[in-house]
Amino acid sequence: MSNYLLAIDQGTTSSKVLVMDTLLNPVAEKSTPFEQHFPKPGWVEHDLNQIWESVLESIRFTTQKVDSRKIIGIGVTNQRETICFWDRASVTPLARAIVWQDRRTAQRCEELKKKNLEPVVQKKTGLLLDPYFSGTKVEWMLKNNPVVAAAEKAGTLCVGTIESFLLAKLTGGAAHATEPSNASRTLLFNIENQKWDEELLETFGINPKILPKVLPTFGKFGETRGVEHLPDGIPITGMIGDQQSALLGQAAVEKGQAKCTYGTGAFLLVNTGKEFKLSKSRLLSTIAWMEQNGETTYALEGSVFMAGATIQWLRDGLQIIKSSSEVEALANSVASSDGVMMVPAFTGMGAPYWKPEARAIISGLTRGSTKAHIARAALEGIAFQNVDILEAMEHDLGHSVKSLSVDGGACKNNLLMQMQADFLGCKLRRPIFIETTALGAVFAAGIGAGVWKNLKDVEKIWKLEREFVPALSSLDRATRLQGWRAAVKLA
């Protein structure tokens, strides 16, 4: 009988569990959605009890199909900048989590920029001052939530990103830990010396005692204790932020390899090897992973806040489609967007613009415009945002990217993928197994559990399903990009 690896992929809208055997055959999979909370305009929150229940439901379903005693390692991957607050002893949430999409600290970020702190922050963390990241969220909660503030004063407060909260729940409160790919998204972690930075902690008024211990990405973080549907004693052997997990799941373990994940947002990462490379194009420098020997791999990243979420808006806001899968057929029912342009800046614009105040626009509408034109413009808007990021990456790298591996739910949309190849002017490579975020967590757990000796071993597993080759002329591509950038100025 085979042994198994269990991956928890805790995302922005659902919690997935994937069980694979050690030969990488999928055995069971379950995704459980949970509620999104929007208490004020620009605020986005998650109920941590609902998240944990969604994880347990996915574990319950998947472990019905396997002998859970044969699970030799658990990997956790997660939405990264979402920040959690809980009681150390009971692992009881003390407040809703503030989600990465939340913009409530935009004014605070502007105040810090006016004090010329952004260059200091970028040099230490590789990040920019934006409400996307966790540091200002922690500061806000400590100042504005009496329950959290009281717990901090009493010494009972734990603060961490989602994987730290899940680790605490999985271990019955025994472990309070994180790893560098997540720590590097907080605005609090120095990614050169790989420690919580004293100067930044002081800037945000954060006591380091409330933060988790930082361990290597691959290795033992703790063991299960008191978890429904799982026996005690299963080791948690890998934890990694979702986009770095997708980079690992694409086997992009060599310098210069790149990927784009299409989920709620869209995230482009390029492996920059052992080099901490500061971006000159307002991209993010981040840690991809740290091996057990302490060797660190870095990456450049650009983030689009609204990708799949743009399609959800067409479904739930405009109600021009009943399910997200209908958008491809609707957009394909017209030959072009006929001048309609959508800039999907519903929650501001990320790299390389970093305009938290930007808002979505639809321009170029005429009496002849239909919902099909809007649907096509929405797909184009997703693709255009990624072009801006890839061009900035190429500027930082000093060379062009010849191909890009794609994954995530929206990469199943062949029209979107062809648009992306056309607007980028480079090949897109789609793997057979497109849920590479969860696959990366399997790889992380397997490396940590000793199933695979090193990162090289995962390169042999990646398999291509389809390539998308650019079919747009250079002139047409330049014209389309010019129209896009004119629309961005209006957002």
C-alpha positions as CSV (number, residue, x, y, z in Angstrom):
1,M,0.0,0.0,0.0
2,S,1.2,3.5,-0.9
3,N,1.9,6.2,1.6
4,Y,0.2,9.6,1.1
5,L,0.9,13.3,1.3
6,L,-1.9,15.7,2.2
7,A,-1.9,19.3,1.0
8,I,-4.0,22.0,2.5
9,D,-4.5,24.9,0.0
10,Q,-6.2,27.6,1.9
11,G,-7.3,30.3,-0.6
12,T,-9.2,33.5,-0.6
13,T,-12.6,32.0,-1.3
14,S,-12.2,28.3,-0.5
15,S,-10.1,25.7,1.3
16,K,-8.9,22.8,-0.7
17,V,-7.4,19.5,0.4
18,L,-5.5,17.3,-2.1
19,V,-4.3,13.9,-1.2
20,M,-1.7,12.3,-3.5
21,D,0.3,9.1,-3.2
22,T,4.1,9.4,-3.2
23,L,4.1,8.6,-7.0
24,L,2.0,11.8,-7.4
25,N,-1.2,10.0,-8.3
26,P,-4.2,12.2,-7.1
27,V,-6.2,10.1,-4.7
28,A,-8.8,12.5,-3.3
29,E,-9.6,16.2,-3.6
30,K,-12.2,18.5,-2.1
31,S,-12.7,22.3,-2.1
32,T,-15.0,23.9,0.4
33,P,-16.0,27.6,0.0
34,F,-16.5,30.0,2.9
35,E,-18.1,33.4,3.3
36,Q,-16.5,36.7,2.4
37,H,-17.2,39.7,4.7
38,F,-17.3,43.3,3.5
39,P,-18.2,45.4,6.6
40,K,-17.3,48.7,4.9
41,P,-16.3,49.9,1.5
42,G,-12.7,48.8,0.8
43,W,-12.7,46.4,3.8
44,V,-12.4,42.6,3.3
45,E,-12.5,40.2,6.2
46,H,-12.5,36.4,6.9
47,D,-14.0,34.6,9.8
48,L,-11.2,32.3,11.0
49,N,-13.7,29.8,12.5
50,Q,-15.4,29.5,9.1
51,I,-12.0,29.0,7.5
52,W,-11.0,26.3,9.9
53,E,-14.4,24.6,9.4
54,S,-13.9,24.7,5.6
55,V,-10.5,23.1,6.1
56,L,-12.0,20.3,8.3
57,E,-14.8,19.6,5.8
58,S,-12.2,19.2,3.0
59,I,-10.1,16.9,5.3
60,R,-13.2,14.9,6.2
61,F,-14.2,14.3,2.6
62,T,-10.7,13.4,1.4
63,T,-9.7,11.1,4.3
64,Q,-12.8,9.0,3.7
65,K,-11.0,7.7,0.6
66,V,-7.7,6.9,2.1
67,D,-6.2,5.2,5.2
68,S,-5.2,8.4,7.0
69,R,-2.6,6.4,9.1
70,K,-0.6,6.2,5.9
71,I,-0.3,10.0,5.5
72,I,3.4,10.7,6.1
73,G,3.4,14.5,5.7
74,I,1.1,17.5,5.5
75,G,1.9,20.5,3.4
76,V,0.2,23.9,3.9
77,T,-0.1,26.6,1.3
78,N,-2.1,29.8,1.8
79,Q,-3.3,33.2,0.9
80,R,-0.3,35.1,2.1
81,E,-0.8,38.7,3.3
82,T,-4.1,37.9,5.1
83,I,-3.3,38.4,8.8
84,C,-4.8,36.5,11.8
85,F,-5.1,37.2,15.5
86,W,-5.8,34.4,18.1
87,D,-5.3,33.4,21.7
88,R,-2.1,31.5,22.3
89,A,-3.5,28.8,24.6
90,S,-6.9,28.1,23.2
91,V,-6.2,29.0,19.5
92,T,-9.5,30.9,19.6
93,P,-9.7,33.7,17.0
94,L,-9.8,37.2,18.7
95,A,-11.0,39.0,15.6
96,R,-11.8,38.4,11.9
97,A,-8.7,38.1,9.7
98,I,-7.9,41.2,7.6
99,V,-7.6,39.9,4.0
100,W,-4.9,40.8,1.5
101,Q,-7.5,42.7,-0.6
102,D,-8.4,45.0,2.2
103,R,-7.5,48.7,1.7
104,R,-8.3,50.2,5.1
105,T,-4.6,51.2,5.7
106,A,-4.1,53.1,2.4
107,Q,-4.0,56.4,4.2
108,R,-1.4,55.1,6.7
109,C,0.8,53.9,3.8
110,E,0.6,57.3,2.3
111,E,1.7,58.9,5.6
112,L,4.7,56.6,5.7
113,K,5.6,57.4,2.1
114,K,5.6,61.1,2.9
115,K,8.1,60.4,5.7
116,N,10.3,58.8,2.9
117,L,10.2,55.4,4.6
118,E,9.4,53.4,1.4
119,P,13.1,53.2,0.3
120,V,14.0,51.8,3.7
121,V,11.2,49.3,3.6
122,Q,12.0,48.1,0.1
123,K,15.7,47.7,0.9
124,K,14.9,45.5,3.9
125,T,11.9,43.6,2.7
126,G,11.8,43.8,-1.1
127,L,8.2,45.2,-0.7
128,L,6.6,48.6,-1.3
129,L,4.4,50.5,1.1
130,D,0.9,49.3,0.2
131,P,-2.1,48.2,2.2
132,Y,-1.8,44.8,0.4
133,F,0.9,43.7,2.9
134,S,0.4,42.7,6.5
135,G,2.4,45.1,8.6
136,T,0.0,48.1,8.5
137,K,-2.9,45.7,9.1
138,V,-1.3,44.4,12.4
139,E,-0.7,48.0,13.4
140,W,-4.3,49.0,12.7
141,M,-5.7,46.1,14.6
142,L,-3.6,46.7,17.7
143,K,-4.8,50.3,17.7
144,N,-8.4,49.7,16.9
145,N,-9.5,46.4,18.4
146,P,-9.7,46.4,22.2
147,V,-9.8,42.6,22.4
148,V,-6.6,42.2,20.4
149,A,-4.9,45.1,22.2
150,A,-5.8,43.5,25.6
151,A,-4.5,40.1,24.6
152,E,-1.2,41.8,23.4
153,K,-0.9,43.5,26.8
154,A,-1.6,40.3,28.6
155,G,1.0,38.3,26.6
156,T,-1.6,35.9,25.2
157,L,-1.8,37.2,21.6
158,C,-0.6,35.3,18.6
159,V,-0.4,37.1,15.2
160,G,0.5,35.4,12.0
161,T,-0.5,34.7,8.4
162,I,-3.0,32.0,7.6
163,E,-0.5,29.1,7.6
164,S,0.6,30.0,11.1
165,F,-3.0,29.9,12.3
166,L,-3.6,26.6,10.6
167,L,-0.4,25.2,12.1
168,A,-1.6,26.2,15.5
169,K,-5.0,24.5,14.9
170,L,-3.4,21.4,13.5
171,T,-1.0,21.0,16.4
172,G,-3.5,21.9,19.2
173,G,-1.7,25.1,19.9
174,A,1.7,23.5,20.3
175,A,3.4,25.4,17.4
176,H,3.6,29.1,16.6
177,A,5.7,29.2,13.4
178,T,5.9,30.4,9.9
179,E,8.5,30.2,7.1
180,P,10.3,32.8,4.9
181,S,8.0,32.9,1.8
182,N,5.1,34.0,4.1
183,A,7.2,36.1,6.5
184,S,8.6,38.0,3.5
185,R,5.1,39.3,2.8
186,T,4.5,41.1,6.1
187,L,6.6,44.3,5.7
188,L,8.3,43.2,9.0
189,F,10.8,40.6,7.8
190,N,14.4,41.4,6.6
191,I,14.8,39.1,3.6
192,E,18.6,39.4,3.5
193,N,19.3,38.3,7.1
194,Q,16.0,36.4,7.3
195,K,15.0,37.8,10.7
196,W,12.1,40.0,12.0
197,D,13.5,43.5,11.6
198,E,13.8,45.5,14.8
199,E,13.6,48.9,13.1
200,L,10.4,48.0,11.2
201,L,8.8,46.4,14.2
202,E,9.4,49.7,16.1
203,T,8.0,51.7,13.2
204,F,4.7,49.7,13.3
205,G,4.6,49.4,17.1
206,I,4.7,45.6,17.0
207,N,6.1,43.4,19.8
208,P,8.2,40.6,18.2
209,K,6.9,38.2,20.9
210,I,3.5,38.0,19.2
211,L,5.0,36.9,15.9
212,P,5.8,33.3,14.9
213,K,9.2,31.6,14.8
214,V,10.6,31.5,11.3
215,L,11.6,28.0,10.1
216,P,12.8,26.6,6.7
217,T,10.1,26.0,4.2
218,F,10.8,22.3,4.0
219,G,11.0,20.3,7.3
220,K,9.1,19.5,10.4
221,F,6.9,22.2,11.9
222,G,4.9,20.1,14.4
223,E,2.5,17.1,14.6
224,T,-1.2,16.8,14.4
225,R,-3.0,16.8,17.8
226,G,-6.7,16.7,18.4
227,V,-7.7,17.3,14.7
228,E,-11.0,15.9,13.6
229,H,-10.7,13.2,10.9
230,L,-6.9,12.9,11.3
231,P,-4.9,10.7,13.8
232,D,-2.5,12.4,16.1
233,G,1.2,12.4,15.2
234,I,1.1,13.2,11.5
235,P,4.0,15.6,10.8
236,I,3.5,18.9,9.1
237,T,6.5,18.9,6.9
238,G,6.1,21.9,4.5
239,M,4.6,25.3,4.5
240,I,4.8,27.8,1.7
241,G,2.9,30.9,0.5
242,D,0.5,30.2,-2.4
243,Q,2.3,31.9,-5.2
244,Q,5.7,30.5,-4.3
245,S,3.9,27.2,-4.0
246,A,2.7,27.5,-7.6
247,L,6.3,28.4,-8.7
248,L,7.4,25.2,-7.0
249,G,4.4,23.2,-8.4
250,Q,5.5,24.4,-11.9
251,A,8.9,23.0,-11.1
252,A,10.3,26.5,-11.8
253,V,13.3,25.7,-9.6
254,E,16.0,27.2,-11.9
255,K,16.9,30.9,-12.2
256,G,15.0,32.6,-14.9
257,Q,11.9,30.3,-15.0
258,A,8.6,32.1,-14.6
259,K,4.9,31.3,-14.0
260,C,1.6,33.1,-13.8
261,T,-1.2,31.8,-11.6
262,Y,-4.8,32.8,-12.4
263,G,-6.9,32.7,-9.3
264,T,-8.8,35.4,-7.5
265,G,-5.9,37.6,-8.5
266,A,-3.1,36.9,-11.0
267,F,0.4,36.5,-9.9
268,L,3.6,36.4,-12.0
269,L,6.8,35.2,-10.4
270,V,10.2,34.7,-11.9
271,N,12.9,32.7,-10.1
272,T,16.0,34.9,-9.6
273,G,18.1,32.2,-7.9
274,K,20.1,32.9,-4.8
275,E,20.2,36.6,-5.6
276,F,18.2,39.2,-3.7
277,K,17.4,41.5,-6.6
278,L,15.8,44.8,-5.8
279,S,13.4,45.9,-8.5
280,K,13.8,49.2,-10.3
281,S,10.3,48.8,-11.8
282,R,8.2,48.7,-8.7
283,L,7.9,45.0,-8.6
284,L,8.3,43.0,-5.4
285,S,11.4,41.1,-4.4
286,T,10.4,38.1,-2.3
287,I,11.6,34.8,-0.9
288,A,10.6,31.8,-2.9
289,W,11.6,29.2,-0.3
290,M,14.3,28.3,2.1
291,E,15.8,24.8,2.1
292,Q,16.6,22.9,5.3
293,N,20.3,23.8,5.0
294,G,19.3,27.5,5.1
295,E,19.9,28.1,1.3
296,T,17.4,30.7,0.1
297,T,15.9,31.1,-3.3
298,Y,14.5,34.5,-4.3
299,A,11.9,35.7,-6.8
300,L,10.6,38.8,-8.5
301,E,6.8,39.1,-8.3
302,G,4.0,41.2,-9.8
303,S,0.5,41.0,-8.6
304,V,-2.9,41.7,-10.3
305,F,-5.5,42.1,-7.6
306,M,-8.5,41.2,-9.8
307,A,-8.3,38.3,-12.2
308,G,-10.9,35.5,-11.4
309,A,-12.5,38.1,-9.1
310,T,-13.3,40.2,-12.2
311,I,-15.2,37.2,-13.7
312,Q,-17.0,36.8,-10.4
313,W,-18.1,40.4,-10.7
314,L,-19.5,39.8,-14.1
315,R,-21.5,36.9,-12.5
316,D,-22.5,38.4,-9.2
317,G,-22.4,42.2,-9.8
318,L,-23.5,42.7,-13.4
319,Q,-25.2,39.2,-13.6
320,I,-24.4,38.9,-17.3
321,I,-23.4,35.2,-16.7
322,K,-24.7,32.6,-14.4
323,S,-21.4,30.8,-13.8
324,S,-17.8,31.8,-14.3
325,S,-17.3,29.1,-16.9
326,E,-19.8,30.8,-19.2
327,V,-17.6,33.8,-19.8
328,E,-15.4,32.2,-22.5
329,A,-18.4,31.3,-24.8
330,L,-20.0,34.8,-24.2
331,A,-16.7,36.6,-25.0
332,N,-16.1,34.3,-28.0
333,S,-19.5,35.2,-29.5
334,V,-18.1,38.5,-30.8
335,A,-14.9,38.9,-32.9
336,S,-13.5,41.7,-30.8
337,S,-14.4,44.0,-27.9
338,D,-15.2,46.7,-30.6
339,G,-13.4,49.4,-28.7
340,V,-14.8,48.5,-25.3
341,M,-12.0,48.6,-22.7
342,M,-12.2,47.5,-19.0
343,V,-9.6,48.3,-16.4
344,P,-10.5,46.0,-13.5
345,A,-9.1,48.1,-10.7
346,F,-11.9,47.3,-8.3
347,T,-9.5,47.2,-5.3
348,G,-6.9,49.5,-6.7
349,M,-4.0,48.6,-9.0
350,G,-1.0,46.5,-8.0
351,A,2.4,46.3,-9.8
352,P,3.9,48.2,-11.5
353,Y,1.4,51.1,-10.8
354,W,0.6,50.7,-7.1
355,K,-2.4,53.0,-7.2
356,P,-4.6,52.0,-4.2
357,E,-6.9,54.8,-5.0
358,A,-7.6,53.6,-8.6
359,R,-11.1,52.3,-9.4
360,A,-12.4,50.1,-12.2
361,I,-13.6,51.7,-15.4
362,I,-15.4,50.5,-18.6
363,S,-14.7,52.9,-21.5
364,G,-15.5,52.9,-25.2
365,L,-19.2,52.0,-24.8
366,T,-21.6,52.7,-27.7
367,R,-25.2,51.9,-28.4
368,G,-24.0,48.8,-30.2
369,S,-22.1,47.5,-27.1
370,T,-23.4,44.3,-25.6
371,K,-22.7,42.1,-22.6
372,A,-20.5,40.0,-24.9
373,H,-18.3,43.0,-25.6
374,I,-18.0,43.7,-21.9
375,A,-17.2,40.1,-21.2
376,R,-14.4,40.1,-23.8
377,A,-13.1,43.4,-22.5
378,A,-13.0,41.9,-19.0
379,L,-10.8,39.0,-20.2
380,E,-8.6,41.5,-22.1
381,G,-8.2,43.6,-19.0
382,I,-6.9,40.6,-17.0
383,A,-4.4,39.8,-19.8
384,F,-3.3,43.5,-20.3
385,Q,-2.4,43.8,-16.6
386,N,-0.1,40.8,-16.8
387,V,1.7,42.4,-19.8
388,D,2.6,45.4,-17.7
389,I,4.1,43.2,-15.1
390,L,6.0,40.9,-17.5
391,E,7.5,43.9,-19.3
392,A,8.6,45.4,-15.9
393,M,10.2,42.0,-15.0
394,E,12.1,41.9,-18.3
395,H,13.4,45.4,-17.6
396,D,14.7,44.3,-14.2
397,L,16.1,41.0,-15.5
398,G,17.8,42.6,-18.6
399,H,16.4,40.0,-21.0
400,S,13.1,38.9,-22.3
401,V,11.0,35.9,-21.1
402,K,10.6,33.4,-23.9
403,S,7.8,31.4,-22.3
404,L,5.6,31.5,-19.3
405,S,4.1,28.5,-17.4
406,V,0.4,29.1,-16.5
407,D,-1.8,27.6,-13.9
408,G,-4.9,28.2,-11.7
409,G,-8.6,27.8,-12.5
410,A,-8.8,30.6,-15.2
411,C,-6.0,29.1,-17.3
412,K,-8.6,26.6,-18.5
413,N,-10.1,29.5,-20.4
414,N,-8.5,28.9,-23.8
415,L,-9.6,32.4,-25.1
416,L,-8.0,34.1,-22.2
417,M,-4.8,32.1,-22.6
418,Q,-4.6,33.0,-26.3
419,M,-5.2,36.7,-25.5
420,Q,-2.4,36.5,-23.0
421,A,0.0,34.9,-25.5
422,D,-1.0,37.5,-28.1
423,F,-0.6,40.5,-25.8
424,L,2.6,39.2,-24.2
425,G,4.2,38.2,-27.4
426,C,5.6,35.0,-25.9
427,K,4.6,31.3,-25.6
428,L,2.4,30.1,-22.7
429,R,2.9,26.6,-21.4
430,R,0.0,24.9,-19.6
431,P,0.7,21.8,-17.6
432,I,-1.5,18.7,-17.4
433,F,-2.1,19.3,-13.7
434,I,-3.1,22.9,-13.4
435,E,-3.7,23.1,-9.7
436,T,0.0,23.7,-9.2
437,T,-0.5,25.7,-5.9
438,A,-1.8,22.5,-4.2
439,L,0.9,20.5,-6.0
440,G,3.6,22.8,-4.7
441,A,2.3,22.1,-1.2
442,V,2.6,18.4,-1.9
443,F,6.2,18.9,-3.2
444,A,7.0,20.9,0.0
445,A,5.6,18.2,2.2
446,G,7.4,15.5,0.3
447,I,10.7,17.3,0.4
448,G,10.3,17.9,4.1
449,A,9.3,14.3,4.7
450,G,12.2,12.9,2.7
451,V,10.2,11.5,-0.2
452,W,12.2,13.7,-2.6
453,K,15.8,14.5,-1.8
454,N,15.9,18.0,-3.3
455,L,14.3,20.5,-5.6
456,K,15.9,18.8,-8.7
457,D,13.8,15.8,-8.1
458,V,10.5,17.7,-8.8
459,E,11.7,18.9,-12.2
460,K,11.3,15.5,-13.7
461,I,7.6,15.3,-12.8
462,W,6.3,18.4,-14.7
463,K,4.3,17.5,-17.8
464,L,3.1,19.9,-20.6
465,E,-0.6,19.7,-21.8
466,R,-0.7,22.6,-24.3
467,E,1.2,25.6,-25.7
468,F,-0.3,28.9,-26.7
469,V,1.7,30.7,-29.4
470,P,1.2,34.4,-30.2
471,A,-0.9,35.1,-33.3
472,L,-1.1,38.9,-33.1
473,S,1.3,41.0,-35.3
474,S,3.7,43.3,-33.5
475,L,1.9,46.3,-34.9
476,D,-1.5,45.2,-33.7
477,R,0.0,44.3,-30.3
478,A,1.5,47.7,-29.9
479,T,-1.7,49.4,-30.9
480,R,-3.7,47.4,-28.4
481,L,-1.2,48.1,-25.6
482,Q,-1.4,51.8,-26.4
483,G,-5.2,51.8,-26.0
484,W,-4.8,49.9,-22.7
485,R,-2.4,52.4,-21.2
486,A,-4.6,55.3,-22.2
487,A,-7.5,53.6,-20.3
488,V,-5.3,53.0,-17.2
489,K,-4.6,56.7,-16.9
490,L,-8.4,57.2,-16.4
491,A,-8.7,54.6,-13.6
